[in-house]
Amino acid sequence: MSLGTGCKHEWGALLSAVIVTLGLSVATPAIAQNDKMAAIATPAQPNAIDLGTGPLPGATVKESWHSQYGSRFARNVTVATLTPFLPDPAKANGTAVIVAPGGGFTTLSMENEGWDVAKALAARGVAAFVLKYRLNQTPADLAGYETAMRERFSGGAPPRPSPAEMTARIAPAIADANAAFALIRKRSGEWHVDPNRVGMIGFSAGAMLTMTTTLANNNPKPAFIGEIYGSLAPVTVPADAPPLFVALAADDPLMGNSGFGLIESWHSAKRPVEFHFYEQGGHGFGMYPKKTTSTGWFDAFTAWMTMHGWIKPAA
């Protein structure tokens, strides 16, 4: 079973509105990169802003980082931050996007699904903000992390929690996402952002966080949302649901065979939705270069944004 580049030990997440399942799987990298996890020092993040949601309740393990596939990942995040990637003022168009990396709520693919996405958006004139949200605690050392995950899922998928239970389980991350929206809108003048044009895009677990945040009783909702290899489980779509962009690979072993309920839900509610179902790409492709058409998801996403008028100067 291949999860695609970047997901071999990211514990690819089978994340839907009602289930989170992490799996340790073997994959063949699409490009020559080291697939072994190695502990690294926490990188400097001078522009990261504490979101003020407080330390993770009951946390005893400190934040740590590791490298894999030439990318960097965070674990045991206990304090949420938001890192701005602001465009050249000459290119700025007033639109902002919160970027939520994935990793099954036990790790965050900060580079491939965070910083690299934000840099690419900023190059298009979009103010991007990488959300480092609080995670479930795992063993401090990588070997212990691997062992814990194997033991946790050796008996197969855990029982499916209800939507309410799932929301409770990721409550800190939801609070972090809501705080990110509030901060961007509060400082919109400073960052040259239109507070009515703040969207969100998430990857895998980050896609689940994006959807859960959107469906919550928040006001105002995101201006638009993107789900990249997230769950396609059907949902109840509110009348004010924002336009939705979805990208998924047909050979994604976690999400590729889950049906198209989410797309049908959005379409039935007569809300705008665009869906790209790539033949190949696996899970976790993000911004990694691959010889599959899934690599074109970012250009498709920004073309969709342009079609809706979000990538042009604000009126």
Residue frames as qw, qx, qy, qz and C-alpha x, y, z in Angstrom:
[[0.000, 0.890, 0.457, 0.000, 0.00, 0.00, 0.00],
 [0.469, 0.162, 0.020, 0.868, 1.53, 3.27, -1.10],
 [0.124, -0.815, -0.429, 0.370, 0.72, 6.52, 0.65],
 [0.413, 0.822, 0.101, 0.379, 2.83, 8.63, -1.70],
 [0.488, 0.305, -0.315, 0.755, 5.72, 10.92, -0.92],
 [0.093, -0.416, 0.280, -0.860, 5.63, 12.50, 2.48],
 [0.722, -0.360, -0.013, -0.591, 3.19, 10.16, 4.16],
 [0.695, 0.134, -0.700, 0.099, 5.27, 7.07, 4.97],
 [0.453, -0.246, -0.665, 0.540, 5.77, 8.04, 8.59],
 [0.194, -0.236, 0.051, -0.951, 3.44, 11.02, 8.67],
 [0.159, 0.247, 0.886, -0.358, 0.94, 8.39, 9.85],
 [0.177, -0.163, -0.530, -0.813, -1.41, 9.13, 6.99],
 [0.254, 0.140, 0.619, -0.729, -4.76, 10.01, 8.45],
 [0.140, -0.405, -0.802, -0.416, -8.06, 8.45, 7.52],
 [0.012, -0.260, -0.431, 0.864, -9.95, 11.48, 8.75],
 [0.132, -0.491, -0.643, -0.573, -13.65, 12.01, 8.22],
 [0.358, -0.539, 0.038, -0.761, -16.37, 13.79, 10.10],
 [0.834, -0.419, 0.031, -0.357, -16.74, 10.69, 12.26],
 [0.963, -0.173, 0.051, 0.199, -13.39, 8.86, 12.32],
 [0.102, 0.855, -0.508, -0.008, -9.67, 9.35, 12.72],
 [0.972, -0.099, 0.177, 0.114, -7.46, 6.40, 11.84],
 [0.043, 0.832, -0.524, -0.179, -3.70, 6.61, 11.59],
 [0.987, 0.112, 0.111, 0.027, -1.69, 3.99, 9.74],
 [0.313, -0.665, 0.581, 0.349, 1.98, 3.10, 9.52],
 [0.854, 0.452, 0.256, -0.034, 2.63, 2.16, 5.92],
 [0.553, -0.300, 0.469, 0.620, 5.45, 1.72, 3.46],
 [0.497, 0.831, 0.170, -0.186, 5.72, 3.95, 0.43],
 [0.703, 0.122, 0.264, 0.649, 8.14, 4.53, -2.41],
 [0.074, -0.707, -0.057, 0.701, 9.22, 8.19, -2.51],
 [0.615, 0.742, 0.265, 0.023, 8.48, 9.90, -5.81],
 [0.362, 0.836, -0.317, 0.265, 11.81, 11.70, -5.61],
 [0.744, 0.074, -0.509, 0.427, 15.11, 10.66, -4.08],
 [0.244, -0.691, 0.266, -0.627, 14.82, 11.77, -0.48],
 [0.186, 0.164, -0.877, 0.412, 15.64, 10.28, 2.89],
 [0.589, -0.427, -0.449, -0.518, 12.51, 8.56, 4.19],
 [0.604, -0.256, -0.632, 0.413, 13.95, 7.92, 7.65],
 [0.295, -0.908, -0.159, -0.253, 12.76, 10.17, 10.44],
 [0.626, 0.074, -0.354, 0.691, 15.63, 11.95, 12.20],
 [0.320, -0.823, -0.356, 0.305, 15.36, 14.27, 15.19],
 [0.412, 0.470, 0.052, 0.779, 16.36, 17.87, 14.48],
 [0.171, -0.261, -0.394, 0.864, 16.59, 21.06, 16.47],
 [0.199, 0.785, 0.549, -0.207, 13.48, 23.20, 16.53],
 [0.450, 0.398, 0.272, 0.752, 13.92, 25.63, 13.64],
 [0.080, -0.268, -0.212, 0.937, 13.90, 29.36, 14.21],
 [0.052, 0.643, 0.696, 0.317, 10.44, 30.80, 13.67],
 [0.225, -0.140, -0.236, 0.935, 10.99, 34.52, 14.35],
 [0.274, -0.128, -0.253, -0.919, 7.71, 35.59, 12.75],
 [0.398, -0.361, -0.838, -0.092, 5.51, 33.07, 14.57],
 [0.292, -0.398, 0.160, -0.855, 2.78, 34.73, 16.62],
 [0.013, -0.134, -0.910, 0.392, 1.42, 33.11, 19.78],
 [0.267, -0.426, -0.605, -0.618, -2.33, 32.78, 19.21],
 [0.239, -0.302, 0.412, -0.826, -3.05, 33.16, 22.91],
 [0.786, -0.212, -0.375, -0.444, -5.13, 29.99, 23.22],
 [0.606, -0.604, 0.435, -0.278, -2.90, 28.83, 26.07],
 [0.002, 0.411, -0.910, -0.060, -0.83, 25.70, 26.62],
 [0.631, -0.074, -0.679, -0.367, -2.35, 22.32, 25.75],
 [0.660, -0.507, 0.253, -0.492, -4.23, 21.15, 28.88],
 [0.918, -0.268, 0.283, -0.076, -2.44, 18.33, 30.66],
 [0.740, 0.595, -0.277, 0.151, 0.56, 18.36, 28.34],
 [0.709, -0.628, 0.269, 0.176, 3.77, 16.87, 29.74],
 [0.744, 0.060, 0.394, 0.537, 5.83, 16.34, 26.57],
 [0.026, -0.713, 0.117, 0.691, 7.52, 19.34, 24.95],
 [0.665, 0.709, -0.001, -0.233, 7.39, 20.23, 21.28],
 [0.530, -0.395, 0.620, 0.423, 9.96, 18.47, 19.10],
 [0.564, 0.674, -0.196, -0.436, 10.85, 18.35, 15.42],
 [0.682, -0.153, 0.655, 0.287, 12.13, 15.77, 12.95],
 [0.288, 0.548, -0.455, -0.640, 13.11, 15.66, 9.30],
 [0.613, 0.159, 0.772, 0.058, 11.93, 13.28, 6.61],
 [0.550, 0.609, 0.498, 0.281, 11.89, 13.40, 2.80],
 [0.385, 0.224, 0.082, 0.892, 13.95, 16.58, 2.99],
 [0.284, -0.661, -0.259, -0.645, 11.10, 18.25, 4.85],
 [0.102, 0.175, -0.662, 0.722, 10.48, 19.26, 8.47],
 [0.538, -0.483, -0.608, -0.327, 7.75, 18.10, 10.84],
 [0.182, -0.424, 0.483, -0.744, 6.60, 19.20, 14.31],
 [0.578, -0.325, -0.746, -0.062, 5.27, 16.96, 17.08],
 [0.461, -0.511, -0.573, 0.445, 3.79, 17.53, 20.51],
 [0.070, 0.430, 0.085, 0.896, 2.82, 21.10, 19.74],
 [0.302, -0.511, -0.698, 0.400, 1.52, 22.56, 23.00],
 [0.006, 0.656, 0.167, -0.736, 1.32, 26.26, 22.10],
 [0.553, 0.620, 0.514, 0.213, -0.42, 27.32, 18.89],
 [0.202, -0.531, 0.186, 0.802, 1.17, 29.88, 16.60],
 [0.579, 0.741, 0.342, -0.006, 0.38, 31.64, 13.34],
 [0.476, -0.364, 0.350, 0.720, 3.19, 32.55, 10.94],
 [0.450, 0.801, 0.146, -0.367, 2.47, 35.25, 8.31],
 [0.524, -0.008, 0.539, 0.659, 3.87, 35.01, 4.79],
 [0.244, 0.794, 0.253, -0.496, 2.98, 38.39, 3.36],
 [0.685, 0.504, 0.360, 0.384, 3.17, 39.18, -0.36],
 [0.339, 0.018, 0.138, 0.930, 5.11, 41.96, -2.01],
 [0.172, 0.563, 0.401, -0.701, 2.90, 45.06, -1.49],
 [0.240, 0.386, -0.433, -0.778, 2.98, 45.60, -5.23],
 [0.320, -0.018, -0.877, -0.357, 1.33, 42.20, -5.75],
 [0.100, 0.186, 0.809, -0.549, -0.96, 42.11, -2.71],
 [0.248, -0.290, -0.627, -0.679, -4.62, 41.59, -3.59],
 [0.444, -0.332, 0.231, -0.799, -6.26, 41.74, -0.16],
 [0.897, -0.141, -0.300, -0.291, -7.04, 38.03, 0.08],
 [0.194, -0.559, 0.746, -0.305, -5.72, 35.89, 2.94],
 [0.861, -0.014, -0.462, -0.214, -5.53, 32.12, 3.43],
 [0.549, -0.559, 0.568, -0.250, -4.93, 30.18, 6.63],
 [0.650, 0.354, -0.662, -0.118, -2.86, 27.08, 5.82],
 [0.731, -0.429, 0.407, -0.340, -3.43, 24.03, 8.06],
 [0.287, 0.432, -0.848, -0.108, -0.84, 21.23, 7.63],
 [0.897, -0.179, -0.221, -0.337, -1.80, 17.60, 8.18],
 [0.263, 0.427, -0.806, 0.314, -0.35, 14.75, 10.19],
 [0.602, -0.294, -0.738, -0.080, -3.17, 12.89, 11.92],
 [0.446, -0.805, -0.009, -0.392, -3.26, 15.32, 14.87],
 [0.845, -0.457, 0.050, 0.273, 0.00, 13.80, 16.15],
 [0.525, -0.246, 0.287, 0.763, 2.44, 15.63, 13.87],
 [0.346, 0.857, 0.162, -0.347, 2.42, 18.55, 11.44],
 [0.709, 0.263, 0.346, 0.556, 3.98, 18.56, 7.98],
 [0.131, -0.821, -0.135, 0.539, 5.15, 22.13, 8.48],
 [0.172, -0.450, 0.492, 0.726, 7.25, 22.45, 5.35],
 [0.104, 0.124, 0.842, 0.515, 5.52, 20.46, 2.59],
 [0.123, -0.634, -0.726, -0.237, 1.98, 21.33, 3.67],
 [0.288, -0.820, -0.320, 0.376, 2.68, 24.60, 5.43],
 [0.235, -0.685, 0.194, 0.662, 5.54, 26.93, 4.64],
 [0.272, -0.044, 0.693, 0.666, 5.92, 25.86, 1.00],
 [0.100, 0.663, 0.712, 0.208, 2.20, 26.35, 0.36],
 [0.152, -0.875, -0.257, 0.381, 2.26, 29.75, 2.06],
 [0.293, -0.477, 0.387, 0.733, 5.26, 30.92, 0.04],
 [0.217, 0.235, 0.758, 0.569, 3.56, 29.90, -3.20],
 [0.005, -0.804, -0.594, -0.009, 0.39, 31.77, -2.22],
 [0.241, -0.785, -0.023, 0.570, 2.35, 34.89, -1.27],
 [0.311, -0.178, 0.570, 0.740, 4.00, 34.80, -4.71],
 [0.072, 0.507, 0.726, 0.459, 0.46, 35.09, -6.15],
 [0.091, -0.424, -0.002, -0.901, -0.27, 38.16, -4.03],
 [0.691, -0.524, -0.395, -0.302, -2.17, 36.30, -1.30],
 [0.194, -0.602, 0.581, -0.512, -1.35, 36.86, 2.36],
 [0.808, -0.083, -0.576, -0.097, -0.81, 33.35, 3.76],
 [0.373, -0.605, 0.488, -0.507, -0.71, 32.32, 7.41],
 [0.598, 0.099, -0.795, 0.020, 0.59, 28.91, 8.52],
 [0.667, -0.533, 0.115, -0.508, -1.32, 27.56, 11.48],
 [0.388, 0.225, -0.848, 0.282, 0.71, 25.43, 13.90],
 [0.664, -0.454, -0.086, -0.588, -2.15, 24.02, 15.94],
 [0.398, -0.466, 0.705, -0.357, -1.96, 22.04, 19.16],
 [0.629, 0.201, -0.706, -0.257, -1.60, 18.27, 18.82],
 [0.911, -0.367, -0.088, -0.168, -2.35, 15.11, 20.73],
 [0.295, -0.745, 0.597, -0.051, 0.57, 14.15, 22.97],
 [0.943, 0.226, -0.243, 0.023, 2.89, 11.33, 21.86],
 [0.825, -0.387, 0.022, 0.411, 6.17, 9.89, 23.25],
 [0.090, -0.902, 0.212, 0.366, 9.04, 12.38, 23.17],
 [0.266, -0.446, 0.732, 0.440, 11.45, 10.14, 21.24],
 [0.539, 0.348, -0.443, -0.626, 10.82, 9.02, 17.67],
 [0.289, 0.096, -0.952, -0.035, 11.29, 5.32, 18.45],
 [0.130, 0.255, 0.775, -0.564, 8.69, 5.58, 21.19],
 [0.456, 0.392, -0.001, -0.799, 6.37, 7.41, 18.80],
 [0.483, 0.248, -0.718, -0.435, 6.62, 4.64, 16.21],
 [0.173, -0.048, -0.958, 0.223, 6.05, 1.96, 18.82],
 [0.255, 0.301, 0.547, -0.738, 3.05, 3.75, 20.30],
 [0.531, 0.357, -0.215, -0.738, 1.42, 4.12, 16.90],
 [0.412, 0.157, -0.869, -0.223, 1.98, 0.45, 16.02],
 [0.057, -0.155, -0.895, 0.415, 0.49, -0.67, 19.31],
 [0.340, 0.310, 0.304, -0.834, -2.44, 1.70, 19.04],
 [0.654, 0.403, -0.169, -0.617, -3.50, 0.42, 15.64],
 [0.005, -0.281, 0.953, 0.116, -2.30, -3.18, 15.73],
 [0.311, 0.296, 0.866, -0.258, -5.89, -4.29, 16.25],
 [0.199, 0.541, 0.647, 0.498, -7.21, -2.33, 13.28],
 [0.054, -0.504, -0.114, -0.854, -9.22, 0.86, 13.21],
 [0.008, 0.117, 0.691, -0.713, -10.55, 2.11, 16.56],
 [0.134, 0.637, 0.751, -0.109, -14.32, 2.49, 17.12],
 [0.177, 0.503, 0.319, 0.784, -15.85, 5.36, 15.21],
 [0.090, -0.346, -0.483, 0.799, -16.55, 8.37, 17.43],
 [0.215, 0.803, 0.556, -0.020, -19.67, 10.44, 16.91],
 [0.340, 0.691, 0.101, 0.630, -19.31, 13.88, 15.30],
 [0.390, -0.873, 0.034, -0.290, -19.70, 15.45, 18.75],
 [0.845, -0.441, 0.166, 0.254, -17.00, 13.18, 20.19],
 [0.716, 0.305, 0.169, 0.605, -14.70, 13.96, 17.27],
 [0.070, 0.843, 0.050, 0.531, -15.20, 17.69, 17.73],
 [0.618, -0.774, 0.105, -0.087, -14.39, 17.32, 21.43],
 [0.894, -0.149, 0.149, 0.396, -11.22, 15.37, 20.67],
 [0.547, 0.283, 0.161, 0.771, -9.80, 18.11, 18.48],
 [0.157, -0.920, -0.356, 0.036, -11.26, 21.00, 20.47],
 [0.426, -0.662, 0.138, 0.601, -7.85, 22.66, 21.06],
 [0.380, 0.034, 0.565, 0.731, -7.11, 22.66, 17.32],
 [0.068, 0.727, 0.595, 0.335, -10.55, 24.12, 16.55],
 [0.296, -0.888, -0.187, 0.297, -9.98, 26.86, 19.13],
 [0.461, -0.399, 0.350, 0.711, -6.62, 27.58, 17.47],
 [0.284, 0.357, 0.630, 0.629, -8.22, 27.87, 14.02],
 [0.089, -0.868, -0.475, -0.115, -10.91, 30.22, 15.32],
 [0.409, -0.770, 0.014, 0.490, -8.24, 32.32, 17.04],
 [0.458, -0.076, 0.482, 0.743, -6.31, 32.52, 13.77],
 [0.134, 0.648, 0.575, 0.481, -9.34, 33.93, 11.94],
 [0.281, -0.905, -0.299, 0.116, -9.95, 36.42, 14.72],
 [0.502, -0.556, 0.183, 0.637, -6.32, 37.60, 14.73],
 [0.380, 0.166, 0.534, 0.737, -6.15, 38.09, 10.96],
 [0.010, -0.775, -0.519, -0.360, -9.39, 40.06, 10.93],
 [0.413, -0.839, -0.176, 0.306, -8.24, 42.14, 13.89],
 [0.389, -0.580, 0.332, 0.633, -4.94, 43.01, 12.22],
 [0.628, 0.538, 0.511, 0.233, -6.30, 43.14, 8.68],
 [0.182, 0.983, -0.002, -0.027, -5.37, 46.80, 8.27],
 [0.377, -0.730, 0.525, 0.223, -1.77, 46.16, 9.27],
 [0.537, -0.116, 0.778, 0.303, -1.50, 43.17, 6.94],
 [0.297, 0.352, -0.374, -0.805, -3.45, 44.82, 4.08],
 [0.014, -0.167, -0.977, -0.134, -6.09, 42.10, 4.13],
 [0.494, -0.253, -0.240, -0.797, -9.80, 42.43, 3.39],
 [0.322, -0.169, 0.789, -0.495, -11.44, 40.88, 6.50],
 [0.775, 0.271, 0.256, -0.509, -14.22, 39.55, 4.25],
 [0.774, 0.507, -0.361, -0.119, -11.74, 37.65, 2.07],
 [0.206, -0.544, 0.787, -0.208, -10.08, 35.32, 4.58],
 [0.891, 0.088, -0.314, -0.316, -10.16, 31.67, 3.53],
 [0.548, -0.511, 0.652, -0.116, -8.61, 28.43, 4.76],
 [0.777, 0.355, -0.482, -0.192, -6.96, 25.42, 3.16],
 [0.596, -0.506, 0.587, -0.209, -6.08, 22.17, 4.92],
 [0.515, 0.396, -0.742, -0.166, -4.31, 18.91, 4.16],
 [0.526, -0.081, -0.839, 0.115, -5.47, 15.52, 5.49],
 [0.356, -0.523, -0.634, 0.444, -6.02, 16.18, 9.22],
 [0.086, -0.279, -0.036, 0.956, -5.72, 19.88, 8.39],
 [0.267, -0.194, -0.592, -0.735, -8.55, 19.39, 5.89],
 [0.423, -0.507, -0.750, 0.029, -10.68, 17.91, 8.65],
 [0.279, -0.449, -0.361, 0.769, -9.85, 20.87, 10.86],
 [0.052, 0.047, -0.302, -0.951, -10.80, 23.21, 8.02],
 [0.375, -0.349, -0.693, -0.507, -14.15, 21.51, 7.52],
 [0.434, -0.512, -0.678, 0.299, -14.94, 21.25, 11.23],
 [0.192, -0.326, -0.174, 0.909, -14.11, 24.92, 11.76],
 [0.164, -0.070, -0.444, -0.878, -16.29, 25.88, 8.80],
 [0.447, -0.397, -0.722, -0.348, -19.29, 23.84, 9.91],
 [0.317, -0.362, -0.623, 0.616, -19.12, 25.13, 13.48],
 [0.022, -0.886, -0.460, -0.060, -21.39, 27.94, 14.53],
 [0.448, -0.357, 0.027, 0.819, -18.80, 30.62, 13.81],
 [0.274, 0.874, 0.388, 0.103, -19.55, 34.05, 12.43],
 [0.719, 0.496, -0.162, -0.459, -18.47, 35.02, 9.92],
 [0.934, 0.004, 0.331, 0.133, -17.48, 31.80, 8.21],
 [0.445, -0.314, 0.501, 0.673, -14.35, 31.53, 6.00],
 [0.403, 0.581, -0.166, -0.687, -14.78, 33.29, 2.66],
 [0.813, 0.359, -0.393, -0.236, -13.73, 30.03, 0.93],
 [0.658, -0.489, 0.569, -0.063, -12.12, 26.72, 1.88],
 [0.595, 0.487, -0.610, -0.192, -9.84, 24.13, 0.30],
 [0.835, -0.314, 0.424, -0.158, -9.67, 20.43, 1.23],
 [0.465, 0.589, -0.646, -0.138, -6.60, 18.60, -0.05],
 [0.554, 0.059, -0.830, 0.015, -6.79, 14.80, 0.37],
 [0.319, -0.163, 0.576, -0.735, -9.31, 15.15, 3.17],
 [0.286, 0.247, 0.908, -0.180, -12.37, 13.07, 3.93],
 [0.252, -0.093, -0.495, -0.826, -15.23, 13.02, 1.44],
 [0.067, -0.379, -0.883, 0.267, -17.76, 11.88, 4.04],
 [0.092, -0.662, -0.484, -0.565, -21.17, 13.56, 3.61],
 [0.189, -0.191, -0.475, 0.838, -21.98, 16.50, 5.87],
 [0.065, 0.820, 0.562, -0.086, -24.89, 18.77, 6.61],
 [0.399, 0.215, 0.162, 0.877, -24.18, 21.93, 4.65],
 [0.024, -0.640, -0.435, 0.633, -25.37, 25.23, 6.14],
 [0.416, 0.826, 0.379, 0.045, -27.07, 27.80, 3.95],
 [0.057, 0.971, -0.219, -0.079, -24.08, 30.14, 4.30],
 [0.853, -0.198, 0.336, 0.345, -21.44, 27.50, 3.49],
 [0.021, 0.772, -0.360, -0.523, -18.48, 29.02, 1.62],
 [0.748, 0.544, -0.330, -0.189, -17.26, 27.93, -1.82],
 [0.777, -0.403, 0.482, 0.035, -15.32, 24.66, -1.56],
 [0.529, 0.628, -0.551, -0.151, -12.30, 23.39, -3.51],
 [0.849, -0.303, 0.422, -0.092, -11.38, 19.70, -3.19],
 [0.505, 0.599, -0.607, -0.133, -8.39, 17.76, -4.54],
 [0.760, -0.297, 0.551, -0.176, -7.88, 14.02, -4.07],
 [0.215, 0.427, -0.812, -0.335, -6.00, 11.21, -5.81],
 [0.859, -0.015, -0.241, -0.452, -7.97, 8.14, -6.89],
 [0.787, 0.112, -0.571, 0.205, -5.15, 5.91, -5.65],
 [0.179, -0.524, 0.500, -0.666, -5.14, 7.49, -2.19],
 [0.459, -0.102, -0.881, 0.047, -5.40, 4.37, 0.02],
 [0.080, -0.237, -0.658, 0.710, -6.97, 6.35, 2.84],
 [0.300, 0.472, 0.273, -0.783, -9.51, 8.56, 1.09],
 [0.165, 0.257, -0.641, -0.704, -9.72, 7.35, -2.51],
 [0.289, -0.212, -0.887, -0.290, -12.49, 4.80, -1.95],
 [0.009, -0.293, -0.671, 0.681, -14.68, 6.73, 0.49],
 [0.193, 0.717, 0.661, 0.108, -17.26, 7.88, -2.05],
 [0.224, 0.306, 0.150, 0.913, -18.11, 11.44, -2.94],
 [0.252, -0.697, -0.660, 0.119, -20.57, 12.34, -0.20],
 [0.261, -0.563, -0.137, 0.772, -18.97, 15.68, 0.62],
 [0.057, -0.060, 0.485, 0.871, -19.16, 16.82, -3.00],
 [0.193, -0.469, -0.771, -0.385, -22.76, 15.68, -3.28],
 [0.283, -0.662, -0.545, 0.429, -23.65, 17.42, 0.00],
 [0.159, -0.445, 0.062, 0.879, -22.23, 20.75, -1.18],
 [0.049, -0.061, -0.637, -0.767, -23.77, 20.44, -4.63],
 [0.214, -0.544, -0.800, -0.133, -27.20, 19.43, -3.29],
 [0.240, -0.692, -0.401, 0.549, -27.14, 22.46, -1.01],
 [0.403, 0.829, 0.251, 0.297, -26.54, 24.59, -4.11],
 [0.346, -0.866, 0.225, 0.281, -23.25, 25.87, -2.75],
 [0.526, 0.744, -0.402, -0.087, -20.23, 26.34, -5.06],
 [0.759, -0.404, 0.500, 0.098, -17.89, 23.34, -5.19],
 [0.578, 0.655, -0.462, -0.153, -15.00, 22.31, -7.46],
 [0.846, -0.320, 0.424, -0.038, -13.59, 18.79, -7.30],
 [0.441, 0.650, -0.602, -0.143, -10.33, 17.47, -8.82],
 [0.904, -0.209, 0.355, -0.116, -10.07, 13.67, -8.69],
 [0.220, 0.714, -0.627, -0.221, -6.57, 12.84, -9.92],
 [0.905, 0.153, -0.371, -0.139, -5.81, 9.39, -11.30],
 [0.814, -0.049, -0.377, 0.438, -2.56, 9.10, -9.34],
 [0.022, 0.740, -0.242, 0.628, -0.82, 10.88, -6.48],
 [0.557, -0.164, -0.718, 0.384, -1.37, 8.80, -3.34],
 [0.410, -0.855, -0.316, -0.028, -1.78, 10.53, -0.01],
 [0.540, -0.711, 0.043, 0.448, 0.34, 13.39, 1.32],
 [0.667, 0.404, 0.243, 0.577, 1.65, 14.76, -1.98],
 [0.255, -0.823, -0.142, 0.488, 1.36, 18.40, -0.93],
 [0.254, 0.911, -0.210, -0.249, 3.98, 20.54, -2.63],
 [0.578, -0.348, 0.663, 0.324, 6.38, 17.67, -3.32],
 [0.430, 0.509, -0.472, -0.577, 7.27, 17.42, -7.03],
 [0.628, 0.019, 0.775, -0.069, 5.83, 14.20, -8.44],
 [0.051, 0.142, -0.723, -0.674, 5.38, 12.73, -11.90],
 [0.057, 0.507, 0.860, -0.016, 1.62, 12.71, -11.50],
 [0.006, -0.590, -0.358, -0.723, -1.05, 15.20, -12.46],
 [0.503, -0.732, -0.439, 0.136, -1.82, 15.66, -8.75],
 [0.498, -0.213, -0.055, 0.839, 1.16, 18.02, -8.69],
 [0.063, 0.361, 0.355, 0.860, -1.08, 20.46, -10.57],
 [0.286, -0.682, -0.666, 0.099, -3.49, 20.87, -7.66],
 [0.282, -0.543, -0.200, 0.765, -1.94, 24.20, -6.59],
 [0.023, -0.057, 0.422, 0.905, -2.28, 25.79, -10.02],
 [0.238, -0.469, -0.759, -0.383, -5.86, 24.52, -10.14],
 [0.336, -0.639, -0.556, 0.411, -6.57, 25.98, -6.70],
 [0.169, -0.459, 0.000, 0.872, -5.22, 29.42, -7.59],
 [0.064, -0.146, -0.620, -0.768, -7.05, 29.33, -10.95],
 [0.288, -0.599, -0.744, -0.076, -10.25, 28.63, -8.99],
 [0.289, -0.614, -0.322, 0.660, -9.46, 31.55, -6.68],
 [0.101, -0.184, 0.329, 0.921, -8.88, 33.78, -9.71],
 [0.134, -0.387, -0.761, -0.503, -12.21, 32.68, -11.22],
 [0.326, -0.713, -0.607, 0.126, -13.98, 33.81, -8.05],
 [0.099, 0.871, 0.043, 0.480, -12.14, 37.14, -8.02],
 [0.684, -0.715, -0.012, 0.144, -10.02, 36.53, -4.92],
 [0.653, -0.230, 0.255, 0.675, -6.71, 36.91, -6.75],
 [0.271, 0.619, 0.263, 0.689, -7.08, 40.48, -7.88],
 [0.108, 0.149, -0.354, 0.917, -6.86, 43.80, -6.06],
 [0.039, -0.546, -0.763, 0.345, -9.68, 44.30, -3.58],
 [0.097, 0.731, 0.425, 0.525, -12.26, 46.87, -4.70]]
